[in-house]
Each structure stands twice: as C-alpha cells, then as structure tokens.
Amino acid sequence: MPNAKQYVDQSMTTVQSTVISLQQALSSAEKADNKAKIQLAIDSLNSACQQLSSYKD
C-alpha cells in the first residue's frame, strides 16, 4: 500500500501535467479575461507544487 509521500509525489506529477495542459490552453486562448483566469490557475497550481515539494514523510 502506498504511503503518504508516494501519494504526494503522484499528485505533484498530476499537477505538473495539468500545468502543461493549461499552458497550452493559455497560448490558444483569445480573450484577455480567459487568459487571466488560466494564468491564475497555473500560478495556484505552481504554488501548490512548491508547498508539496517540501513534504517529508
């Protein structure tokens, strides 16, 4: 059974993949309002990854 650190690592991989997808969405978004929302989501996810990167079991 995976431990908490393994779940955290798996979650970080998923978040990083999501950030890549959002960056692609950002490059194809046309409206400034939509670009801003996508960028905010990217920033939030990057912040979450930063917090999780210091997780110790």
KARA-V983822 format. One record per run of one state. SS is the DSSP state (helix for helix, strand for strand, loop for the rest). FROM is the first residue (numbers start at 1). TO is the last residue. If there is no record, write none. Layout:
ss->SS from->FROM to->TO
ss->SS from->FROM to->TO
//
This chain:
ss->loop from->1 to->3
ss->helix from->4 to->28
ss->loop from->29 to->31
ss->helix from->32 to->53
ss->loop from->54 to->57
//
